[in-house]
């Protein structure tokens, strides 16, 4: 599959690059995508929820009424879950929601996501670019030139570029990542995936 290479002004450079069929042209595996996205979202959860159980409630320990003769159920503590202000039964405790996935499955999921975007013509390949200084306006101009200013976009760079990253950081609809930081969720969450020429080799080596 050949794709035209654009410059940051959105113009065709007259060059084309070949996208690997093993990465951008496979039959998508929906279950692999589901598991990888599920893991990504689970890892975002803090898991710091906590409620007090009866042993953690501060309160009197005296027996609140006599055992027999009241006509009601026995009660031995004001901290019992059946009373207002008492402890909670089986309440949430701090925990980690993360879980492990096989590396080959995660690789398959990312290739499936890239193949879906390639099939839907949502991949854009551009020349490598850089900014002299970090400036949001510079990145906004690139988005406008590529007609992505009103769409969600994911920019994939070949190597870390601090000026480009800082220029995009204030924009909620656009994200910049290194090719080694690609995620299935990030690929599918974008309306357009913009890949720089230098990142293609890294993507192919990481996913092949």
N, C-alpha and C positions, 0 to 999 in steps of 0.2 A: 504494500500500500504506500503510494507516494503522496506527500503533502507539500504544498507550497510553503516556502519560508517568507515570512513578512518581517518588515522592520518595525520599529516602535511607533512609526507614523501610520502604520496600517497598510503600507504599500507593498506590493509583491516585489521581492528582490530578484525574481527570475530564476531562483534556485529551488530545487526540491530535495526533500530528504525521504529516505525509505524507512517506513515504520516496520519493525519486526513483527511478523505474523505470530510468533511465539509469545509476544507480549501484548500486542494491540489487536490481534485478530483471532483470539481463541473463542471457543464456545463458552459463554459465561456460566459459572457454577453458582446458582442462586443460593444454595445452602451455605457454601463457603462465605459468600458475601454477608449473609444473615449472621453467621457466627462472628465474623470479624467486626461487623458494625455493632453487634451486641456487646462484644468485649470492649470496644472503644467507648461506648456510652456507659458501660458498667464502671470503667476506670475513671470516669469523670465524677462519679458519686463520691462524696466525702465519707459517708458512713459514720458521721459523728452524732447521730441521733441517740438520745438517752432519756429514759424516764426512770423515776425512783420506784424501787420495789419496797415492800413493807419493811425490810431490814434496814433500809436507808432513810426512812422517814424519821424526822425528829418529832417526838411526842412522848406522852406519858406511857409508862409500861404497866400502870396499875390495871387491875381487872375492873372494867367499867360498870358492871352490874353483877349481881349474884348469879350463881350457876343455875339455880332452879327456882321455880315459883313465879316467874315473870310472865309466863304464857307466850314468850317469844323465843327465838333461837338463842342458844348460848353465844356469848361474845366475850372474848378475853382481851382484846386490844383495840384501842382507838385507831391504830395504824392498819387495821384490817382493810383489805381492798373493797369491802362492801360499804364502808363508811366514806362520806365526803372528806377529802383530804388524806385518805389512806393511800397505801402504796398501790401500784398498778400491777395487775397479774400478767405475767409474760410480756412485759413491756419491751420496747426496742432497746438494744444494747449496741455500743460502738462495734462496727465490724467492717471488714473490707469486702467489697463486691467484686473485686477483680478475680479473674480466672485465667488459666493458661490455655493457649492454643498451639497446635503444632506449627512450626515455621513454614513447612511446605503448604499447609492450608492457608496461612496468612498470605503467602506469596501468590497462591492461586486466586485468592479473593481480590488482591490488588490488580492482577492481570485481568480478571473478569471485569472489574470496574473500569479499567482503562479501555477494554474492548467494547464495553457498552457505550462509553463516551465517543470512541472512535466511530462506531457504527452509526451513532446519531449525529455525526459531524460536529461534535462539540469539542474537538481538539484543535488547538491553534499552535503552530510552531513559529517562533520569532527568533530573530538574531539575539545574541547576547547583548545586554545593555548594562549601563551603570550610570549613576548620578554623581556629580562632583560633590554635592552636599546632600544630606538627608532633607528632603522637602516634600511635603504631601502634595503640593501643587504639581510637581513634576510627575508623580505617579498618577495623579488624576488626569493629566494630559495624555498619558499613555493609555489609560482606560478609555478616554473619549475617542482617541484615534482608532482604537480597536473595537469601538462601539460596545464597550462593556461597562460603561458608567452606571447603567441601570440594571445590571445583572450581577449575580454572584459569580465570582471568578476565583480560580486557584492558579497562582503562578509558581511554576516549578523551576528552580534555578540549579545550575550545575554545581555550584559551590556557594558557600555562605557569602552573602553580599550585604554588609551592614547598612550601607546607604539606601539600598532598595528596600530592605526589610523595614527600616525605621520610617521611610517615606510612606509605607503602606499601613503602618501599624494603627493609625487613627481611623482607618476605613473599615467599617463593619462588614461590608459586602465583598471585600477582597482579602485574600490571604496569600502570603508568600512563604514557601517552604523550600528546603533543600531536597534534592532527589532522594536522599537517604531517609527523609522524614515523611515520605508519602504514606497516606493512610487511605484505606478503602472508603471510610466515611467522608474524608475530605474530598476525594475524587468525585463521589456521587452527590455530595452536597452542593457542588458547584454547577452553575449553568454552562460555564465554559472552563476548560482546563488549558492554560497557556503554558507551553513547554519551550524552554530555551534550547537552542541547538546543542549547547555543551552538556545539557542534562540528559539528553537522549542516551548517550553512551552509558551513563551511570544507571539510568533506569533499566536498560537492557541487561547490564551486568548484575544488578541487584535482583532482578526478577527472572532471569533466564535459568 
